[in-house]
Amino acid sequence: MLGVSTNTQFYNEIPKIDEKKSFTKEESAKVREKTDAFESLIIKMLLDNSMKDDKNLFSSQKDPGDKIYKSMYRDELSKASAGSFGFSDMLYNYLADGR
């Protein structure tokens, strides 16, 4: 799970907004990347809570690495879904407005 330092790192890497000018293409791409990463984090947290069960995902036997496989699966699923739930767009638009 991401720690506080990683969350602070996301915030620090988002370009600061000057209300008198809009994003450059490079800044826009960086902000979009960070908002997608934030949405991915939200989706991962939702998946972690919603997929808590005792069923094995990849095999019928109790595998010592089963928890790791499930976590990796949810992580990749959240990354693939990022940008399609609307959180990223909403955050990007908020940052682009300079509020």
trRosetta pair geometry for C-beta under 8 A, 3 or more apart (Angstrom, degrees):
i j d omega theta_ij theta_ji phi_ij phi_ji
2 6 4.3 -114 -165 84 97 139
2 7 6.1 112 135 -50 119 82
2 41 6.5 -41 14 -124 143 124
3 6 5.2 102 55 8 67 100
3 7 7.3 -127 105 -1 39 89
4 7 5.7 -56 -150 38 35 110
4 8 6.2 35 152 -18 68 106
5 8 5.6 -53 -147 39 32 112
5 9 6.3 41 149 -27 64 103
6 9 5.3 -48 -149 30 34 118
6 10 6.8 41 150 -22 63 95
7 10 5.7 -43 -155 26 37 113
7 11 6.8 34 149 -15 63 103
8 11 5.6 -54 -153 38 37 112
8 12 6.1 33 152 -17 69 109
9 12 5.8 -56 -142 40 31 109
9 13 6.2 26 160 -19 65 110
10 13 6.1 -66 -149 37 25 107
10 14 7.0 31 154 -30 62 100
10 34 5.7 140 -166 -156 87 105
10 37 6.5 -152 -123 99 122 128
10 38 6.6 124 174 -72 148 94
11 14 6.1 -51 -159 17 33 111
13 30 7.1 -130 151 175 91 114
13 34 6.2 175 94 -90 104 134
14 30 7.3 162 -126 129 46 100
14 31 5.8 69 -147 -112 89 77
14 34 5.1 -141 -83 89 92 166
14 95 6.9 -94 178 -141 132 150
15 23 7.1 120 74 -124 137 96
15 27 4.4 -55 27 -143 162 107
15 30 6.0 90 -20 83 105 132
15 31 6.3 -75 31 -59 95 100
17 23 7.8 -50 -114 -69 88 84
17 95 6.2 -175 -53 180 140 75
17 96 7.7 -169 -120 -116 136 21
17 98 4.8 -163 144 -113 130 74
18 21 5.0 24 84 37 112 93
18 98 7.6 -40 102 -122 23 124
19 98 4.2 124 -111 170 72 147
22 96 7.0 24 -148 -164 90 88
23 27 4.2 -143 -159 94 92 111
23 28 4.1 124 122 -65 134 81
23 31 6.4 -89 -116 8 151 139
23 96 6.4 -67 -11 -119 118 87
24 27 4.7 91 47 11 77 103
24 28 6.7 -138 90 -9 37 90
25 28 5.6 -54 -145 36 29 116
25 29 6.4 31 155 -20 63 104
26 29 5.9 -54 -151 34 30 110
26 30 6.6 28 152 -16 64 106
27 30 5.6 -56 -148 37 34 111
27 31 6.2 31 155 -18 68 106
28 31 5.9 -54 -145 38 29 108
28 32 6.2 30 155 -19 64 108
28 96 7.9 40 -117 -100 89 112
29 32 5.7 -54 -145 37 29 112
29 33 6.3 33 154 -22 63 105
30 33 5.7 -53 -150 33 31 113
30 34 6.5 24 154 -14 64 107
31 34 5.8 -58 -148 40 32 108
31 35 6.2 28 156 -17 68 107
31 92 6.1 119 134 -129 106 86
31 95 5.8 -162 -163 105 133 145
31 96 7.5 137 122 -65 157 84
32 35 5.9 -55 -142 39 30 107
32 36 6.3 32 156 -19 64 107
32 88 7.4 61 -158 170 63 114
32 92 5.9 31 -99 -111 65 137
33 36 5.9 -57 -151 37 27 111
33 37 6.5 29 150 -20 63 106
34 37 5.5 -49 -146 34 35 113
34 38 6.5 37 152 -20 64 102
35 38 5.5 -48 -148 35 36 114
35 39 6.5 38 151 -18 64 102
35 87 7.8 -170 174 120 90 74
35 88 4.3 117 134 -153 98 75
35 89 7.8 133 139 -46 139 20
35 91 4.5 176 -137 88 113 117
35 92 4.6 -108 4 -59 173 88
35 95 7.4 -141 -69 12 125 137
36 39 5.6 -52 -148 37 34 111
36 40 6.3 41 150 -24 64 103
36 82 4.5 93 -177 146 82 119
36 83 4.8 -7 -119 -61 106 97
36 88 4.9 34 -85 -124 52 145
37 40 5.4 -49 -149 33 33 117
37 41 6.7 38 150 -22 62 101
37 82 7.1 30 -79 -159 23 157
38 41 5.6 -50 -154 30 35 114
38 42 6.7 35 149 -17 65 101
38 87 7.2 -128 109 131 94 116
38 88 7.0 147 65 -98 91 75
38 91 6.4 -38 79 60 143 175
39 42 5.6 -51 -151 35 37 112
39 43 6.3 36 152 -17 68 105
39 82 4.7 132 90 -144 104 83
39 83 6.4 146 73 -49 150 40
39 85 6.0 171 -170 49 120 112
39 87 4.3 154 -110 77 98 112
39 88 4.1 -61 -28 -51 142 94
39 91 7.6 -155 -54 17 95 132
40 43 5.7 -55 -146 39 31 111
40 44 6.2 36 153 -23 65 105
40 78 4.8 107 -166 140 72 96
40 79 5.1 33 -139 -95 134 51
40 81 7.5 138 -111 69 69 76
40 82 3.8 -32 -66 -76 88 132
41 44 5.6 -51 -146 33 30 114
41 45 6.6 30 155 -18 63 103
41 78 7.5 101 -66 156 15 139
42 45 5.9 -56 -153 35 31 110
42 46 6.5 29 150 -17 64 106
42 85 7.8 -137 91 80 121 152
42 87 5.7 -39 47 99 156 177
43 46 5.6 -55 -150 38 34 113
43 47 6.2 32 153 -18 67 107
43 77 7.7 -135 140 114 119 81
43 78 4.0 161 98 -138 108 93
43 81 5.4 180 -163 85 163 123
43 82 6.5 -138 14 -77 140 71
43 85 6.5 174 -77 -18 113 151
44 47 5.7 -55 -145 39 30 110
44 48 6.2 35 154 -24 65 104
44 74 6.0 105 -141 141 73 99
44 75 6.0 28 -119 -106 122 55
44 78 3.9 -41 -64 -54 76 173
45 48 5.7 -48 -145 31 31 114
45 49 6.6 22 158 -11 62 106
46 49 6.1 -63 -153 41 29 104
46 50 6.0 12 159 -8 67 117
47 50 5.9 -64 -134 46 29 102
47 51 5.5 5 174 -2 69 120
47 74 4.3 169 122 -153 133 110
47 77 6.4 137 -114 87 163 125
47 78 5.9 -128 6 -64 139 106
48 51 6.8 -66 -129 45 15 94
48 52 7.4 41 159 -54 53 90
48 71 7.8 28 -105 -118 99 76
48 74 6.1 113 -69 153 66 160
49 52 6.5 -33 -163 -15 31 112
51 70 7.1 -174 129 -176 127 114
51 74 6.4 -158 43 -88 150 125
56 59 5.5 -57 145 71 137 56
56 60 6.3 161 63 -116 135 18
56 61 7.2 82 -85 65 177 29
56 62 6.8 -141 -74 -97 130 45
56 63 6.8 104 -143 13 128 97
56 66 5.6 -76 -132 -138 90 138
57 66 6.9 146 27 -163 88 90
57 69 6.3 -161 67 113 123 112
57 70 5.3 144 -4 -90 142 88
57 73 6.4 -134 152 10 161 164
58 63 7.3 -35 72 22 103 152
58 66 7.1 -162 37 -125 98 78
58 69 5.5 -62 -3 145 138 155
59 63 5.5 83 51 -33 131 126
59 66 7.5 -112 43 -97 97 106
62 66 6.9 -82 -164 -15 51 146
63 66 4.3 124 68 -51 90 93
63 69 7.5 23 93 5 135 135
65 68 4.7 -52 -168 42 77 118
65 69 5.8 81 132 -26 88 97
66 69 5.7 -54 -147 36 32 111
66 70 6.3 32 155 -18 66 106
67 70 5.8 -54 -147 37 31 111
67 71 6.3 31 154 -19 64 108
68 71 5.7 -56 -148 37 30 111
68 72 6.3 29 155 -18 65 107
69 72 5.8 -56 -146 38 30 110
69 73 6.2 34 154 -23 64 107
70 73 5.6 -53 -147 34 30 114
70 74 6.4 27 156 -15 65 106
71 74 5.9 -55 -147 39 30 108
71 75 6.2 33 153 -22 64 108
72 75 5.5 -53 -146 35 31 115
72 76 6.4 26 158 -13 65 106
73 76 6.1 -59 -149 39 27 105
73 77 6.2 27 153 -19 64 111
74 77 5.5 -55 -142 39 31 114
74 78 6.2 32 157 -20 65 106
75 78 5.9 -56 -149 35 27 109
75 79 6.5 25 153 -17 62 106
76 79 5.6 -52 -145 37 34 111
76 80 6.2 32 156 -17 66 107
77 80 5.9 -56 -146 38 29 109
77 81 6.2 19 157 -12 64 114
78 81 5.8 -62 -142 43 30 106
78 82 6.5 52 154 -49 63 93
79 82 5.7 -32 -151 -1 32 118
81 84 5.6 -96 -173 45 61 115
81 85 6.7 47 152 -36 101 105
82 85 7.7 -52 -130 11 33 102
82 88 6.5 90 177 -50 79 140
83 88 5.0 -44 -103 47 51 158
83 89 7.8 89 -155 -41 58 84
85 88 7.4 97 56 3 79 89
86 89 5.4 -56 -150 41 49 112
86 90 5.8 50 154 -23 77 106
87 90 5.8 -59 -148 38 29 111
87 91 6.2 23 157 -14 66 110
88 91 6.0 -59 -146 40 27 107
88 92 6.1 28 156 -20 64 110
89 92 5.7 -55 -143 38 28 112
89 93 6.2 28 159 -18 65 108
90 93 6.0 -55 -147 37 26 109
90 94 6.4 29 152 -21 61 107
91 94 5.6 -53 -149 34 32 115
91 95 6.4 27 155 -14 66 106
92 95 5.9 -59 -149 40 30 106
92 96 6.1 28 154 -20 66 111
93 96 5.6 -54 -140 38 30 112
93 97 6.4 34 158 -24 63 104
94 97 6.0 -56 -153 29 27 110
94 99 6.1 -74 -171 49 75 114
95 98 7.8 45 172 -69 37 33
